Amino acid sequence: MRADAGAVVSAVSEDRLMADLDELPPYRRAQLLWRWSHQGVAFVEDLVRNAEKRPCSLPSAPPGPPGRTLALPGDDGRFHLARAGLMLCGQAEAATGAWSHRQHCGWVERGYGPQEWKGGRVDDADTVAWGSLVAEWLVRPTGPGVDPGTVDRPDRCLGGAYGLMHLWPPRPARTASVRRLRAALVDALGADCHLCGLYPGAMVDHDHQTGRVRGLLCAYCNRVLEECPHLTGCPRADYLLAPPAAGLNLVYPASQQWRPKESTRQRVIEQLGFDPFEGLSQPS
């Protein structure tokens, strides 16, 4: 970082002061540098300066009319999200009374056979080829709707828009301590995302430096929250400044926090030329 890394530096643009990277709280500054290390320090500084008047966006509202969401059994053996008589993962076909579905499927071919691709990088030596296709099929309802939370994950339809998968209730946390935290958050603040309010809360979000629980987030908001470059005036920044769950005084169990591999840390240090978390607790 620059020699005056601890100082507050302002960049003047259009006769007003613009936010600067060094104005962010130290841990938020370190998180931004960590996440964008491959782009370099100058990129992150510009990201913060240019973010003025452009607040981060929240997820798009889920499709369909308002109302209670149900899981509708279909003749394809899957359950499908439905609301107000509409199957959210398909398109109605007036001629047949069925709902047309599309789903993109991807996999990797390895020396020992195909394996489902669930996103992310695949660069191991066993990968020999990629495969993908778009499946299309018709679905007719076969019974009344049920609570989506009672449907096992393998029985859920993942067709339609990407955001639809986040409308399904999250699977239970693997540890009792996190399940108790989630139950406390739902009881006090509701089951939907405490940032966007559009999708079911899937992740117990916590401050990675203090361990204090901040709220319950949907998968999308949890993934992008700490990419926020704003000091204030943005939904994500305001959430970080005043977490909804602050008054509950809940602490995330340290034993359950993820920590990056040492090789990853060394790669970030090499890219930046310094350790963004030096003097701070380690990222989790």
ChimeraX attribute file (.defattr): number of C-alpha atoms within 10 A of each C-alpha:
attribute: neighborCount
match mode: 1-to-1
recipient: residues
	/A:1	14
	/A:2	8
	/A:3	6
	/A:4	9
	/A:5	10
	/A:6	11
	/A:7	10
	/A:8	12
	/A:9	15
	/A:10	15
	/A:11	11
	/A:12	11
	/A:13	10
	/A:14	6
	/A:15	7
	/A:16	9
	/A:17	13
	/A:18	17
	/A:19	25
	/A:20	22
	/A:21	27
	/A:22	19
	/A:23	17
	/A:24	18
	/A:25	10
	/A:26	15
	/A:27	18
	/A:28	22
	/A:29	20
	/A:30	19
	/A:31	18
	/A:32	22
	/A:33	26
	/A:34	23
	/A:35	13
	/A:36	17
	/A:37	20
	/A:38	14
	/A:39	12
	/A:40	16
	/A:41	20
	/A:42	13
	/A:43	14
	/A:44	21
	/A:45	18
	/A:46	14
	/A:47	19
	/A:48	22
	/A:49	20
	/A:50	16
	/A:51	18
	/A:52	17
	/A:53	10
	/A:54	10
	/A:55	16
	/A:56	18
	/A:57	12
	/A:58	17
	/A:59	15
	/A:60	10
	/A:61	11
	/A:62	15
	/A:63	13
	/A:64	15
	/A:65	13
	/A:66	9
	/A:67	9
	/A:68	9
	/A:69	22
	/A:70	21
	/A:71	23
	/A:72	24
	/A:73	24
	/A:74	19
	/A:75	12
	/A:76	14
	/A:77	12
	/A:78	18
	/A:79	25
	/A:80	27
	/A:81	25
	/A:82	23
	/A:83	19
	/A:84	13
	/A:85	12
	/A:86	16
	/A:87	25
	/A:88	23
	/A:89	23
	/A:90	23
	/A:91	16
	/A:92	17
	/A:93	11
	/A:94	8
	/A:95	6
	/A:96	10
	/A:97	12
	/A:98	18
	/A:99	20
	/A:100	19
	/A:101	20
	/A:102	17
	/A:103	18
	/A:104	12
	/A:105	14
	/A:106	15
	/A:107	16
	/A:108	18
	/A:109	16
	/A:110	15
	/A:111	10
	/A:112	8
	/A:113	10
	/A:114	15
	/A:115	14
	/A:116	11
	/A:117	16
	/A:118	11
	/A:119	8
	/A:120	6
	/A:121	7
	/A:122	12
	/A:123	8
	/A:124	8
	/A:125	8
	/A:126	13
	/A:127	16
	/A:128	13
	/A:129	11
	/A:130	14
	/A:131	13
	/A:132	11
	/A:133	10
	/A:134	9
	/A:135	11
	/A:136	11
	/A:137	13
	/A:138	18
	/A:139	21
	/A:140	17
	/A:141	18
	/A:142	13
	/A:143	10
	/A:144	10
	/A:145	18
	/A:146	16
	/A:147	13
	/A:148	20
	/A:149	13
	/A:150	9
	/A:151	17
	/A:152	10
	/A:153	16
	/A:154	9
	/A:155	12
	/A:156	19
	/A:157	24
	/A:158	23
	/A:159	21
	/A:160	18
	/A:161	14
	/A:162	11
	/A:163	17
	/A:164	17
	/A:165	18
	/A:166	18
	/A:167	19
	/A:168	23
	/A:169	20
	/A:170	16
	/A:171	10
	/A:172	11
	/A:173	15
	/A:174	9
	/A:175	9
	/A:176	10
	/A:177	12
	/A:178	18
	/A:179	14
	/A:180	12
	/A:181	20
	/A:182	22
	/A:183	13
	/A:184	15
	/A:185	23
	/A:186	17
	/A:187	10
	/A:188	12
	/A:189	15
	/A:190	15
	/A:191	20
	/A:192	19
	/A:193	24
	/A:194	25
	/A:195	24
	/A:196	20
	/A:197	17
	/A:198	17
	/A:199	27
	/A:200	21
	/A:201	30
	/A:202	25
	/A:203	20
	/A:204	20
	/A:205	23
	/A:206	24
	/A:207	17
	/A:208	19
	/A:209	13
	/A:210	11
	/A:211	16
	/A:212	19
	/A:213	24
	/A:214	26
	/A:215	28
	/A:216	29
	/A:217	24
	/A:218	27
	/A:219	18
	/A:220	18
	/A:221	23
	/A:222	19
	/A:223	11
	/A:224	12
	/A:225	19
	/A:226	16
	/A:227	17
	/A:228	22
	/A:229	28
	/A:230	27
	/A:231	21
	/A:232	17
	/A:233	13
	/A:234	20
	/A:235	18
	/A:236	26
	/A:237	20
	/A:238	15
	/A:239	17
	/A:240	21
	/A:241	12
	/A:242	12
	/A:243	20
	/A:244	19
	/A:245	21
	/A:246	13
	/A:247	10
	/A:248	14
	/A:249	9
	/A:250	17
	/A:251	15
	/A:252	20
	/A:253	14
	/A:254	11
	/A:255	6
	/A:256	12
	/A:257	12
	/A:258	10
	/A:259	10
	/A:260	10
	/A:261	8
	/A:262	9
	/A:263	9
	/A:264	10
	/A:265	17
	/A:266	14
	/A:267	13
	/A:268	21
	/A:269	16
	/A:270	13
	/A:271	17
	/A:272	20
	/A:273	14
	/A:274	12
	/A:275	18
	/A:276	23
	/A:277	18
	/A:278	9
	/A:279	8
	/A:280	12
	/A:281	11
	/A:282	13
	/A:283	18
	/A:284	14
